[in-house]
Amino acid sequence: MAKTDDRFVKIYSQGTVNIIEIWVDKETGVNYIYRQSGYSGGLTVLLNSDGKPVISKL
């Protein structure tokens, strides 16, 4: 269970073995995409079609 003072919040999750998640930084609103497959994974800023970071209104 997430604490209310956590900086990041997961807003989307898909999959069990091949996982895709979207996390939002509550301080900046910047969205990050996390991808995991087996024992490997990575995190990067989620970009819109103009190549700019996706920013959620908090």
Secondary structure as UniProt FT lines:
FT   TURN            4..5
FT   STRAND          8..14
FT   STRAND          18..25
FT   TURN            26..28
FT   STRAND          30..37
FT   TURN            38..39
FT   STRAND          40..45
FT   TURN            49..50
//
